Structures are given as structure tokens and as C-alpha cells.
Amino acid sequence: MKFSFNILFIILIFGCGNSPTLLNVAGEKKVVNDITALIQDSGLQTNIGMKVVNINSGETLYEWNSQALFNPASNNKLYTCVATITLLDSTFAFKTRVYLDSSSIYLVGGGDPDLRIEHLEEMAQVTSDSIKLFLGRDYYFVNNRKYMRTIDLRKTIDYLILDDSIVDDIPFGHGWMWDEGSSKYVAQLTGLNLNKNCVNFFVTPGKVGKPAIIRTHPVTDYINIENHSLTKKKKIGRSNFKIERDWVNQTNNFIISGGLWASAQTDTVYRNINDPTNFTGSVFTQILREK
């Protein structure tokens, strides 16, 4: 079922902060009075931003703190959902494509926000098989797959070309600060995404006095890890274990530091990646080499 939203589009954002700060209240008098009363009587001790617009005329009916910058968090899902069910039909799907010519593989992104490693695995297998069939190995493909695996793609393919031009080349959202850091909710934006443009770090305590044991998904040489952590025997004070990417210098060097209790369970930490398009290409290349 497709819904139509053609009267009002309301954005209401609750942000972190202390007491509410009124920066701007404007709009039609009756609407202003009613909504303002609701906000003031709510008792919410937080910053609030709101804008109510008639989407037919563009007229602003109400705004409160509308020019302030907030971290929208899951509020993003509200207007993303509205846009999706209004503009896209039920058959829409993001598409990531692979093209071949005599010397190159082209990986063309479709802006899919949910492209995963297993999807790249499937595309790499089809790509590998197609290249080998193109080389005239049909008989061996059917009758002797082991022989197929002796064909080295690196000797037949010179380039992997990445195309993320479905979106612009600005990796950060409007209003993002330069020091947003390496958290997963501020991952860079691109037309060729993978694993939500993050690396998953699986953290397990090591032996007491030794660094924590770190595994990653995906396993990739696109990143570098400096593990300065320490496994501690007793819970004395607070654990200060952390994983941060060197976002100041925009590198993919991850520094692991602090203490981890020996009794801790395996945990997962998600950290965003710099230059996700090349991250996707690097992982795809690695998978292709294994085919």
C-alpha cells in the first residue's frame, strides 16, 4: 500500500543538552500558541527543534529552534520512511552492478546502504566464473572445477574500476562537524558502501597482563591496527578500553587502548572507515583473488 502525505511534514528533534533554549518561535498565531504550550508544559529537560511546513505551499506554519543543529539519531527514520513510501514503489531495489571488458572489472555502486560481505562474495564468484568462461574454459568449468581455480585472475585482469558517481563526492552530511569522530552513526557517505562503511571489532580478553584479542569483520589489509590495550585481572576503577580511528588525519589507523577486565565477555565495537569506496574495492579485490 502506498500512502500519500500531502498536507504537513513535521520534523521534531530531541537533542542532548541541559535546559531548553528558545531561539526562535514563528508561524501562525493559533498554531504557535497551541504547540508552544505543549512544549512548555511537557517538562522535557532537553533541547528541542521543530519545523512545521505546508508542503503544498511551502509556508512555514511553526518553527521552534529550527535553525539549530542537532544529532537526529532515530528521528532520521521518520522522514526517511515518509520519503521512501511516497517516492518509491514496492518493487524498488538498490542495485550494485559488475561489468567486464578484456582487461578491467567495473564495480558500479547503486547507493545500497545495506551491501554486505556475502553480497560481494556472490558477485565475485559470478565475476570469476564469467572471466574464466570468457577465456574459453567451458569444458573445464563443467568437468574440472579444480583446474578452473588454477587460472590466475591477476594475470588476465589489469584494473578494478570503482564507480560511486550515483551520489556526489561529499562524504559528510550537511551540518556535520569536522570532529565527529569514528562512531558508526557518522560513517561517511558514498555511492559504493559496504558493511555500513564500518569495521566490526570483536574484542575478547587476553591473558592477564597481555593485550586484548582483536578480530575484525571484514578481515582486510585496508586498515592498520595498533593494539596497546591491557587485560586486567581485577575490576578496580572503571574500564577505559576504547577503539578509535585516527580521524584527525583521516587515516584508517585504528588505535586500541585502555584496560579490559579478564572476566569480560566478547563484545563488538563498530568503527567507521575513511574513504569507504576504496574500502569496498579493496575487500572485493581480496575476495576475487581467492576465487
C-alpha positions as CSV (number, residue, x, y, z in Angstrom):
1,M,0.0,0.0,0.0
2,K,1.3,3.5,-0.9
3,F,0.4,6.3,1.4
4,S,0.2,10.0,0.4
5,F,1.5,12.7,2.7
6,N,0.4,16.0,1.1
7,I,-0.5,18.4,3.9
8,L,2.1,18.7,6.6
9,F,5.6,17.4,7.1
10,I,6.7,17.8,10.7
11,I,10.3,17.4,11.9
12,L,10.7,17.2,15.7
13,I,14.1,16.5,17.1
14,F,15.1,15.9,20.7
15,G,18.8,16.6,21.3
16,C,21.1,16.1,24.1
17,G,21.6,19.1,26.4
18,N,20.6,20.9,29.5
19,S,17.5,23.1,29.9
20,P,15.5,24.1,26.8
21,T,16.8,27.2,24.9
22,L,14.3,29.2,22.9
23,L,16.0,30.6,19.8
24,N,13.1,31.2,17.5
25,V,9.3,30.8,17.6
26,A,7.4,31.8,14.5
27,G,4.3,30.9,12.5
28,E,0.6,31.4,12.6
29,K,-0.6,32.7,15.9
30,K,-3.1,30.0,16.9
31,V,-0.7,27.2,15.8
32,V,2.2,28.9,17.6
33,N,0.2,29.2,20.9
34,D,-1.1,25.7,20.9
35,I,2.3,24.0,20.1
36,T,4.3,26.3,22.3
37,A,2.0,25.5,25.2
38,L,2.5,21.7,24.6
39,I,6.3,22.1,24.6
40,Q,6.4,24.4,27.7
41,D,4.0,22.1,29.6
42,S,5.9,18.9,28.7
43,G,8.6,19.3,31.4
44,L,11.2,17.9,29.0
45,Q,14.7,18.9,30.1
46,T,16.3,18.8,26.6
47,N,16.8,20.9,23.5
48,I,14.0,20.7,21.0
49,G,13.9,21.7,17.4
50,M,10.7,21.7,15.3
51,K,9.5,23.0,12.0
52,V,6.0,22.5,10.5
53,V,5.7,23.3,6.8
54,N,2.8,23.1,4.4
55,I,4.4,21.1,1.6
56,N,2.0,22.3,-1.0
57,S,2.6,26.0,-0.5
58,G,6.0,25.9,1.3
59,E,4.5,28.1,4.0
60,T,6.1,27.7,7.4
61,L,3.3,27.2,10.0
62,Y,5.5,26.9,13.0
63,E,9.2,26.7,14.0
64,W,11.0,26.4,17.2
65,N,14.8,26.3,17.3
66,S,14.6,25.2,13.6
67,Q,17.9,26.7,12.7
68,A,19.9,24.8,15.4
69,L,22.0,21.8,14.5
70,F,21.1,18.5,16.3
71,N,22.1,14.9,16.1
72,P,18.9,13.5,14.7
73,A,19.6,9.9,15.7
74,S,16.5,7.7,15.1
75,N,14.4,10.7,14.2
76,N,16.1,10.2,10.8
77,K,14.0,7.1,10.3
78,L,10.7,9.1,10.3
79,Y,11.3,11.3,7.3
80,T,13.3,8.7,5.5
81,C,10.3,6.4,5.8
82,V,8.0,9.2,4.6
83,A,10.2,9.8,1.6
84,T,10.5,6.1,0.8
85,I,6.9,5.2,0.8
86,T,6.0,8.4,-1.1
87,L,8.6,8.3,-3.8
88,L,9.4,4.6,-4.3
89,D,7.2,1.7,-5.2
90,S,7.2,-1.8,-3.7
91,T,9.4,-3.2,-6.5
92,F,12.3,-0.8,-5.9
93,A,15.7,-2.4,-5.0
94,F,19.2,-1.0,-4.8
95,K,21.4,-2.4,-7.4
96,T,25.2,-2.9,-7.3
97,R,26.5,-4.0,-10.7
98,V,29.6,-5.6,-12.1
99,Y,30.8,-5.1,-15.7
100,L,33.7,-6.7,-17.6
101,D,35.8,-6.0,-20.6
102,S,39.0,-7.6,-21.8
103,S,41.3,-6.0,-19.1
104,S,39.1,-4.5,-16.4
105,I,36.4,-5.2,-13.9
106,Y,33.9,-2.3,-13.1
107,L,32.2,-2.3,-9.8
108,V,29.3,0.2,-10.0
109,G,27.6,1.3,-6.8
110,G,23.9,1.9,-6.6
111,G,23.9,3.6,-3.2
112,D,22.9,0.5,-1.4
113,P,23.2,1.2,2.3
114,D,23.0,-2.5,3.2
115,L,25.6,-4.1,0.9
116,R,27.3,-6.9,2.9
117,I,30.3,-9.1,2.5
118,E,28.2,-12.1,1.4
119,H,26.8,-10.0,-1.5
120,L,30.4,-9.2,-2.6
121,E,31.2,-12.9,-2.3
122,E,28.3,-13.8,-4.7
123,M,29.3,-11.1,-7.2
124,A,33.0,-12.1,-7.0
125,Q,32.1,-15.8,-7.7
126,V,29.9,-14.9,-10.7
127,T,32.6,-12.5,-12.0
128,S,35.3,-15.1,-11.6
129,D,33.3,-17.7,-13.4
130,S,32.4,-15.3,-16.2
131,I,36.0,-14.4,-16.8
132,K,37.1,-18.0,-17.0
133,L,34.3,-18.9,-19.4
134,F,35.3,-15.9,-21.5
135,L,38.8,-17.4,-21.7
136,G,37.3,-20.4,-23.4
137,R,37.4,-22.8,-20.4
138,D,33.8,-24.0,-20.7
139,Y,34.8,-27.7,-20.7
140,Y,37.0,-27.4,-17.7
141,F,34.4,-25.3,-15.9
142,V,31.8,-28.1,-16.2
143,N,34.1,-31.1,-15.8
144,N,37.1,-30.0,-13.7
145,R,36.4,-27.0,-11.4
146,K,39.8,-27.6,-9.7
147,Y,41.5,-26.8,-13.0
148,M,39.4,-23.6,-13.2
149,R,40.9,-22.5,-10.0
150,T,44.5,-22.6,-11.4
151,I,43.6,-19.7,-13.7
152,D,45.1,-16.6,-12.0
153,L,42.8,-13.6,-12.5
154,R,45.6,-11.3,-11.7
155,K,47.3,-12.4,-14.9
156,T,44.2,-11.6,-17.0
157,I,42.7,-8.5,-15.3
158,D,44.7,-5.3,-15.0
159,Y,42.2,-3.0,-13.3
160,L,39.3,-2.8,-10.9
161,I,37.5,0.4,-11.6
162,L,35.1,1.7,-8.9
163,D,32.2,3.9,-9.8
164,D,30.4,5.6,-6.9
165,S,29.1,8.5,-9.0
166,I,25.4,7.8,-8.2
167,V,25.9,10.4,-5.4
168,D,28.2,13.4,-5.1
169,D,31.7,13.2,-3.7
170,I,30.9,15.0,-0.4
171,P,31.4,12.3,2.3
172,F,29.8,14.2,5.1
173,G,26.2,15.3,5.7
174,H,25.2,18.9,5.8
175,G,25.9,20.4,9.2
176,W,28.3,17.6,10.3
177,M,31.3,18.9,12.4
178,W,34.9,18.2,11.4
179,D,35.5,16.3,14.6
180,E,32.5,13.9,14.5
181,G,35.0,11.0,15.2
182,S,34.9,7.3,14.3
183,S,31.5,6.2,15.7
184,K,29.3,4.1,13.4
185,Y,26.5,6.7,13.3
186,V,28.7,9.2,11.5
187,A,30.1,6.9,8.8
188,Q,31.0,8.7,5.6
189,L,28.5,8.7,2.7
190,T,29.2,7.2,-0.7
191,G,27.6,5.5,-3.6
192,L,29.5,2.3,-3.0
193,N,29.0,1.2,0.6
194,L,30.0,-2.0,2.4
195,N,29.1,-3.2,5.9
196,K,27.6,0.2,6.7
197,N,31.0,1.7,5.9
198,C,32.3,0.3,9.2
199,V,34.7,-2.4,10.5
200,N,33.4,-4.7,13.3
201,F,35.9,-5.3,16.0
202,F,35.3,-8.4,18.1
203,V,37.0,-7.9,21.4
204,T,37.9,-10.7,23.8
205,P,40.1,-10.5,26.9
206,G,43.6,-11.9,26.6
207,K,45.8,-13.4,29.3
208,V,46.2,-11.1,32.3
209,G,48.9,-8.5,31.5
210,K,48.5,-9.1,27.8
211,P,46.6,-7.1,25.1
212,A,43.0,-7.9,24.3
213,I,42.4,-10.3,21.5
214,I,41.0,-8.5,18.4
215,R,39.3,-10.0,15.4
216,T,37.7,-7.9,12.6
217,H,34.9,-8.2,10.1
218,P,35.8,-8.0,7.3
219,V,39.4,-9.2,7.6
220,T,41.1,-6.6,5.4
221,D,44.6,-5.1,4.9
222,Y,42.8,-1.8,4.2
223,I,43.2,-0.9,7.9
224,N,46.1,-0.9,10.3
225,I,45.6,-1.8,14.0
226,E,47.8,-0.6,16.9
227,N,46.8,-2.7,19.9
228,H,48.0,-1.0,23.1
229,S,45.3,-2.5,25.4
230,L,45.9,-4.5,28.5
231,T,43.9,-7.3,30.1
232,K,43.4,-6.7,33.8
233,K,42.7,-9.3,36.5
234,K,40.6,-7.3,39.0
235,K,37.8,-4.8,38.5
236,I,39.4,-1.8,40.1
237,G,38.0,1.5,39.0
238,R,36.4,2.0,35.6
239,S,37.4,0.2,32.4
240,N,38.8,2.7,29.9
241,F,39.1,0.4,27.0
242,K,38.4,2.1,23.6
243,I,39.0,1.8,19.9
244,E,39.3,4.9,17.9
245,R,40.3,5.6,14.3
246,D,42.8,8.3,13.6
247,W,40.1,10.6,12.2
248,V,42.1,13.8,12.8
249,N,44.5,12.8,10.0
250,Q,41.7,10.9,8.1
251,T,43.5,7.6,8.1
252,N,42.4,4.1,8.6
253,N,44.8,3.6,11.5
254,F,42.9,2.2,14.5
255,I,44.3,2.7,18.0
256,I,43.2,0.3,20.7
257,S,44.0,1.4,24.2
258,G,42.9,1.1,27.9
259,G,42.2,-1.8,30.1
260,L,39.8,-4.8,29.7
261,W,38.7,-7.0,32.5
262,A,39.8,-10.6,32.2
263,S,36.2,-11.7,33.2
264,A,34.6,-9.6,30.4
265,Q,32.6,-11.4,27.6
266,T,33.4,-11.0,24.0
267,D,32.0,-7.7,22.8
268,T,31.6,-6.0,19.4
269,V,32.7,-2.4,18.7
270,Y,31.8,-0.7,15.4
271,R,34.0,2.0,13.9
272,N,33.6,3.9,10.7
273,I,36.1,3.8,7.8
274,N,37.8,6.6,5.9
275,D,37.2,6.5,2.1
276,P,34.6,3.8,2.1
277,T,34.5,3.5,-1.7
278,N,38.1,2.3,-1.8
279,F,37.4,0.1,1.3
280,T,34.7,-1.7,-0.7
281,G,37.0,-2.1,-3.7
282,S,39.9,-3.4,-1.5
283,V,37.6,-6.0,0.0
284,F,36.2,-7.0,-3.4
285,T,39.7,-7.4,-4.8
286,Q,40.7,-9.6,-1.9
287,I,37.7,-11.8,-2.4
288,L,38.3,-12.1,-6.1
289,R,41.9,-13.2,-5.5
290,E,40.6,-16.1,-3.5
291,K,38.3,-17.3,-6.4
